[in-house]
C-alpha cells in the first residue's frame, strides 16, 4: 500500500496547537516523565533534557526526587537478552514504584524488542493498568516516500485508538473505556495526532503504561519542535586543532552506504577498518596497530573513521549473536579508551555502539540531550565526570538518514572548527 492510499482518505488533522496546554498540564501535575530508553537514539526528539546512564538505586532516587519534568534512563536493553532485559526492568520498576503517582513511565524502544510491559506493570504495582502501544516515530522508516511497511503488532487481543478518534472523536472517552490490563494500539500519522492523545492522558485519572517511539516522548512532554542545531552550538569553547572521531558499529546497509559516501567525498577523513575475523582470531595483533593509527590521525587534524568490517557474519542463535556483539563492543570500547587526544567532535553510528562507548569508554553517568544535528540524530553534551567534559557526542542510529547524511553531519561539524 502506498502512503497516498493509506493517508488520503483520512479526516484532516487538527489545526489547534496543543503543545502549550500539554506543557502547562504536565508542570501543574508535578509528575516526572521517566523514559526507559532501549538505546540512546530515543533522545532524538527532545532538547535540554537529562539522560542518566548510572542506574544505581540511590542515583535514580536522587534524580527523581528533584522532580524534573522529564528524565531519560538509558537501559541499553537493545543489547540484552530477553531474560536480562526483564530482570533490569523488574529492578527499575521496583524503584519507580516508590514514587507511585509522581511518575509517568514510558518504555521507549522499537517494535522488534521484547515489550517488558507485563514485567513493568507488576513491578510498578499496576497490573491492571492498560498498556498503550504507540509505535509512531516521524523519523523512522515505516512510512518512507510512497512506501509503507506494516509494523509488527503485540501478541494477544488488541484494542485500538484510531486516527479518526484522535482527529474528530473523543480520545479521552476511548482511554476511559479500555478494559483493565488491556493492550491498546494507538494509530497516529502526525505529531498533532499524538498531541490529542497526550492531552487526554494528562487529564485522565487512570494510570497507564506506555510503550512508544521517540516522537511520543516529545508530545507528552509538551516540547516544541525546533530545527537542527547549528555548527556553533556543538563546538568546543576552546579552539581544538585535532580531528574528529567517528565510530561505526552498525552493519546495516544504510550505514554502509553512508560510510562509502563519506569516504568518497571528503579528503579530511581516514577510514580505519576493524576486521572482525582478524579480531576473533588474534585480538591483540588486531587492536594494537589500530590504536596507534587512531591517535596519529586525530592528532594530525584529520577525522578518524573507525568502522567494523562489512562482511556479514551470521551466528547460529541469539546467544551466539549477543556474544559476538559483546566481543565487538568491547574491542571498540578498548580502542576509544586508547585515544589520548580530545577529538574535535565525536560521532557514533549504531544505538548499541553509542551506549557502550558512552558508558564504558567515556565514563558517562549523566549527559544532557542538546538537540539534533540532523532529523533523527541526537546530540548529547558530555558531563564533567567523563573523559571529555563538554564534548558534543552525536548518536547516529543505524537506519536513519539518506545516503549522504553522515557526510552532512561531518561537514557541519568541521565548519565549527
C-alpha positions in Angstrom: 0.0 0.0 0.0 1.3 3.5 -0.9 1.4 6.4 1.5 -1.2 8.2 -0.5 -3.6 5.3 -0.4 -3.0 4.9 3.4 -3.4 8.6 4.3 -5.5 10.0 1.5 -9.0 9.3 2.9 -8.3 10.3 6.5 -10.0 13.3 8.0 -7.7 16.4 8.2 -5.6 16.7 11.3 -6.5 19.3 13.9 -5.4 22.9 13.3 -5.2 23.6 17.0 -1.7 23.7 18.6 -1.9 21.8 21.9 1.8 21.9 22.8 1.5 24.8 25.2 -1.5 23.3 27.0 0.2 19.9 27.3 3.4 21.6 28.6 1.4 23.5 31.3 -0.6 20.5 32.4 2.5 18.4 32.9 4.1 21.0 35.1 0.9 21.6 37.0 0.7 17.9 37.7 4.3 17.9 39.1 4.8 14.5 37.6 8.0 13.3 36.1 8.1 11.5 32.7 10.6 8.7 33.2 11.7 7.3 29.9 13.3 3.9 29.9 15.3 4.1 26.8 16.4 0.9 25.0 19.3 2.8 23.3 20.5 6.4 23.1 18.6 7.3 20.0 15.4 7.8 22.0 16.5 11.4 22.8 16.2 12.4 19.1 13.1 14.5 19.6 13.9 16.4 22.8 16.4 19.0 24.0 17.7 20.3 27.3 16.7 17.0 29.0 19.0 15.0 31.3 20.0 11.4 30.4 21.2 9.0 33.2 23.3 6.0 32.4 24.1 5.3 36.0 21.0 3.3 37.1 22.1 2.6 40.7 19.1 2.8 43.1 20.3 5.8 45.0 21.2 7.7 41.8 17.7 7.2 40.5 16.0 8.2 43.7 18.1 11.3 43.9 17.3 12.2 40.3 13.6 11.7 40.6 13.4 13.5 44.0 14.5 16.6 42.1 11.2 16.4 40.2 12.3 17.2 36.7 9.6 17.3 34.1 11.3 14.6 32.1 14.3 12.3 32.5 15.8 9.6 30.4 17.2 6.4 31.8 19.4 4.5 29.4 18.7 0.8 29.8 20.5 -0.4 26.7 18.0 -3.2 26.6 18.6 -3.3 22.8 21.8 -5.2 23.6 20.4 -7.5 26.3 18.8 -11.0 26.2 15.1 -11.1 26.9 15.8 -12.5 30.3 18.4 -9.9 31.2 16.0 -7.1 30.0 13.2 -8.5 32.1 15.4 -8.6 35.2 16.5 -5.0 34.6 13.0 -3.7 34.1 11.9 -5.5 37.2 14.6 -3.8 39.2 13.8 -0.4 37.7 10.1 -0.9 38.3 10.7 -1.7 41.9 12.5 1.6 42.4 9.9 3.6 40.4 7.1 2.1 42.4 8.3 4.1 45.4 7.2 7.3 43.6 3.8 5.9 42.5 1.6 8.8 41.2 4.6 11.1 40.9 5.9 9.4 37.7 4.6 8.5 34.3 6.6 5.6 32.9 7.4 5.3 29.2 9.2 2.3 27.7 10.9 3.7 24.6 12.1 1.2 22.0 11.4 0.0 18.5 8.7 -2.5 17.9 11.0 -5.5 17.4 12.2 -5.7 21.0 10.7 -7.6 23.9 7.9 -5.4 25.4 8.7 -5.9 29.1 5.4 -4.2 29.8 3.9 -7.0 31.9 7.1 -7.1 34.0 6.9 -3.3 34.4 3.2 -3.3 35.3 3.8 -5.9 38.0 6.9 -4.2 39.4 5.1 -0.8 39.5 2.2 -2.3 41.3 -0.3 -1.5 38.5 -1.0 -5.0 37.0 -4.4 -3.9 35.8 -3.2 -0.7 34.0 -3.9 -0.6 30.3 -0.8 -0.6 28.1 -0.7 1.9 25.2 1.4 0.8 22.3 2.4 3.9 20.3 4.9 3.0 17.5 4.7 6.2 15.6 8.0 8.0 15.1 8.3 10.7 12.4 12.0 9.8 11.6 11.6 6.1 11.3 11.1 4.3 8.0 7.7 2.6 8.4 6.5 5.4 6.0 9.2 6.5 3.6 8.2 8.4 0.5 5.3 6.4 -1.1 6.2 3.2 0.6 4.6 1.9 3.8 5.6 -1.1 5.8 3.3 -2.6 8.4 4.6 -2.6 11.9 4.7 -5.8 14.0 1.9 -6.0 16.5 1.9 -7.1 20.1 0.6 -10.6 20.6 -2.9 -11.2 22.1 -6.2 -9.3 21.9 -5.8 -5.7 20.9 -7.9 -2.6 21.4 -7.2 0.4 19.3 -7.5 4.2 19.1 -7.9 5.2 15.5 -6.7 8.3 13.7 -10.3 9.3 13.4 -10.7 9.0 17.2 -7.7 11.4 17.6 -8.8 13.9 14.9 -12.6 14.1 15.2 -13.5 11.8 18.1 -13.0 11.8 21.8 -9.7 10.1 22.8 -10.4 10.7 26.5 -13.6 8.6 26.2 -11.6 5.8 24.5 -9.0 5.8 27.2 -11.6 5.7 29.9 -13.3 2.7 28.2 -10.2 0.5 27.9 -10.6 -2.7 30.0 -8.2 -3.3 32.9 -5.0 -4.9 31.8 -5.7 -4.5 28.1 -3.3 -3.6 25.4 -4.3 -0.7 23.1 -2.6 0.1 19.7 -2.6 3.8 19.0 -2.8 4.8 15.4 -1.2 8.1 14.6 0.2 9.8 11.5 1.5 13.1 12.9 2.6 14.9 16.0 -0.7 16.6 16.2 -2.4 13.2 16.4 -0.1 12.4 19.3 -0.8 15.7 21.0 -4.5 14.9 21.1 -3.7 11.7 22.9 -1.2 13.4 25.3 -3.8 16.0 26.3 -6.3 13.3 27.1 -3.8 11.2 29.0 -2.7 14.1 31.2 -6.4 14.9 32.0 -7.2 11.2 32.8 -7.3 9.9 36.4 -6.2 6.4 35.2 -2.7 5.1 35.2 -1.3 3.7 32.0 1.9 2.0 30.9 3.2 3.4 27.6 5.4 1.7 25.0 6.3 4.2 22.3 8.7 5.6 19.7 10.6 8.8 20.4 8.1 11.2 19.0 5.5 10.5 21.7 8.0 11.5 24.3 8.2 14.9 22.7 4.5 15.1 22.6 3.7 14.1 26.2 6.5 16.4 27.5 5.0 19.4 25.6 8.3 20.1 23.9 8.1 22.2 20.7 9.8 21.1 17.5 12.9 23.1 16.7 15.3 22.9 13.7 18.6 21.0 13.8 21.5 22.5 15.7 23.9 25.0 14.1 27.6 24.2 13.9 28.5 26.8 16.6 26.2 25.1 19.1 28.3 22.0 19.0 31.8 23.3 19.0 34.3 23.3 21.9 34.6 26.5 23.9 38.3 26.4 23.4 39.9 26.0 19.9 40.7 22.4 19.2 43.1 21.6 16.3 42.5 17.9 16.5 40.4 15.9 14.1 37.2 14.3 14.9 36.4 10.6 15.7 33.6 8.6 14.1 33.0 5.1 15.4 30.7 2.8 13.3 29.4 -0.4 14.8 26.2 -0.7 12.9 26.4 -3.1 9.9 23.1 -2.1 8.3 23.0 -1.3 4.5 22.1 2.3 5.3 25.2 2.7 7.4 27.4 1.0 4.8 26.1 3.4 2.1 26.7 6.4 4.3 30.2 5.2 5.2 31.0 4.8 1.5 29.6 8.2 0.6 31.7 10.0 3.3 35.0 8.3 2.4 34.5 9.1 -1.3 33.5 12.7 -0.8 35.9 14.0 1.9 39.7 14.2 1.9 39.6 15.1 5.6 38.8 11.6 6.8 40.9 8.5 7.2 39.0 5.2 7.3 40.3 2.6 9.7 38.8 -0.9 9.5 38.4 -3.2 12.5 38.4 -6.6 10.8 36.0 -8.9 12.8 37.5 -12.2 11.5 41.0 -10.9 12.5 39.7 -9.7 15.9 38.3 -13.1 16.6 41.5 -14.9 15.6 44.0 -12.6 17.3 42.7 -9.7 19.3 46.0 -8.1 20.4 47.6 -8.1 17.0 44.5 -6.5 15.5 43.8 -3.8 18.1 47.4 -2.5 18.8 48.1 -1.1 15.3 44.6 0.4 15.1 45.1 2.2 18.4 48.3 3.9 17.1 46.6 4.8 13.8 43.6 6.4 15.6 45.8 8.6 17.7 48.1 9.6 14.8 45.1 10.5 12.6 43.2 12.6 15.2 46.4 14.5 16.2 47.1 15.2 12.6 43.9 17.2 12.3 42.0 14.7 10.2 38.9 12.7 11.3 39.4 9.0 12.0 36.6 6.7 11.0 36.8 3.5 13.0 34.4 1.0 11.4 33.8 -2.7 11.7 34.3 -4.8 8.6 31.3 -5.0 6.4 31.1 -8.8 5.8 28.0 -10.4 7.1 28.6 -12.9 10.0 25.5 -14.9 10.9 25.7 -16.5 14.4 23.6 -19.7 14.7 21.5 -18.5 17.6 20.7 -15.5 19.8 23.2 -16.4 22.5 26.0 -16.5 19.9 24.8 -13.3 18.3 24.9 -11.5 21.6 28.4 -13.0 22.4 29.7 -11.7 19.1 28.2 -8.3 19.6 29.7 -8.1 23.1 33.2 -9.0 21.7 32.9 -6.3 19.0 31.6 -3.8 21.5 34.5 -4.5 23.9 37.0 -4.1 21.1 35.6 -0.7 20.1 35.5 0.4 23.7 39.1 -0.6 24.1 40.2 1.4 21.0 38.3 4.5 22.1 39.8 4.3 25.5 43.3 4.2 23.9 42.7 7.6 22.2 44.7 10.2 24.2 43.9 13.4 22.3 40.5 15.1 22.7 38.6 14.8 19.4 37.2 17.9 18.0 33.9 16.1 17.7 32.6 12.5 18.2 30.0 10.6 16.2 28.9 7.1 16.9 26.9 5.0 14.4 24.5 2.5 15.9 22.5 2.6 19.1 24.2 -0.2 21.0 27.6 1.1 19.9 26.7 4.6 21.1 25.6 3.2 24.5 28.7 1.1 25.1 31.1 3.9 24.0 29.4 6.5 26.2 29.3 4.4 29.4 32.3 2.1 29.1 34.8 4.2 27.1 34.0 7.7 28.0 32.6 7.2 31.5 29.2 9.0 31.0 27.0 8.9 34.1 24.8 11.8 33.2 24.6 13.7 29.9 22.3 16.5 28.5 20.3 16.0 25.4 21.2 19.1 23.4 19.0 18.6 20.3 19.6 17.1 16.8 22.3 17.6 14.3 20.1 16.2 11.6 16.5 14.9 11.8 16.5 11.8 14.0 20.2 12.2 15.0 20.5 13.3 18.7 23.4 15.2 20.2 24.5 14.9 23.8 26.8 17.2 25.8 29.1 15.1 27.9 29.2 15.7 31.7 32.1 16.7 33.9 32.7 13.1 35.0 33.7 12.0 31.6 37.0 11.8 29.8 35.9 14.8 27.6 33.7 17.2 29.5 31.5 19.4 27.3 32.2 17.5 24.1 29.4 17.1 21.6 28.5 13.4 21.3 26.5 12.6 18.2 24.4 9.4 18.3 23.6 8.4 14.7 21.1 5.5 14.6 22.0 2.7 12.1 18.9 3.0 9.9 18.4 6.8 10.0 19.2 9.2 7.2 19.9 9.4 3.4 23.0 8.2 1.7 24.8 11.5 2.3 23.5 12.0 5.9 26.8 11.1 7.6 28.7 13.3 5.1 26.3 16.2 6.0 27.0 15.7 9.7 30.7 15.6 9.2 30.7 18.8 7.1 28.5 20.6 9.6 30.9 19.7 12.4 34.0 20.6 10.6 32.7 24.1 9.9 32.7 24.6 13.6 36.4 24.1 13.9 
